[in-house]
Amino acid sequence: MRRLMDVVASDRVDLAPMVTHRFTLDRIEEAYELFSHQRDGVLKVAITI
């Protein structure tokens, strides 16, 4: 795990493709529902302000 975190921290890997869905904070319940039921090909949800 430490080696993986080192790779991520050094920007040697682009994790952006893992964020498959983005929601604003006011839609957090919808985001949680989607992620908890693993629908629509969700891998990772990003919450923005």
C-alpha positions in Angstrom: 0.0 0.0 0.0 2.8 2.4 0.8 4.3 1.9 -2.7 1.0 2.6 -4.3 0.5 5.8 -2.3 4.0 6.9 -3.3 3.1 6.4 -7.0 -0.1 8.3 -6.6 1.6 11.1 -4.7 4.3 11.5 -7.3 1.7 12.0 -10.1 3.1 9.0 -12.0 -0.4 7.7 -12.5 -3.6 9.5 -13.7 -6.5 8.5 -11.4 -9.0 10.8 -13.2 -10.4 8.0 -15.3 -11.5 6.2 -12.1 -13.9 9.1 -11.3 -16.8 8.0 -13.3 -19.4 10.3 -11.8 -19.4 13.9 -10.4 -22.1 15.4 -8.3 -22.5 18.7 -6.5 -22.8 18.7 -2.8 -26.6 19.3 -3.0 -26.9 16.0 -4.9 -24.9 14.0 -2.3 -27.8 11.7 -1.5 -28.2 10.8 -5.2 -24.5 10.1 -5.4 -24.5 7.9 -2.3 -27.5 5.9 -3.7 -25.7 5.4 -7.0 -22.5 4.3 -5.4 -24.0 2.1 -2.8 -26.0 0.1 -5.4 -23.1 0.1 -8.0 -25.3 1.3 -10.9 -24.5 2.9 -14.2 -20.9 1.7 -14.3 -19.9 3.7 -11.2 -16.3 3.3 -10.0 -15.7 6.4 -8.0 -17.9 9.4 -7.2 -16.5 12.9 -6.8 -18.4 15.5 -4.8 -17.8 19.1 -5.6 -19.0 22.3 -4.0 
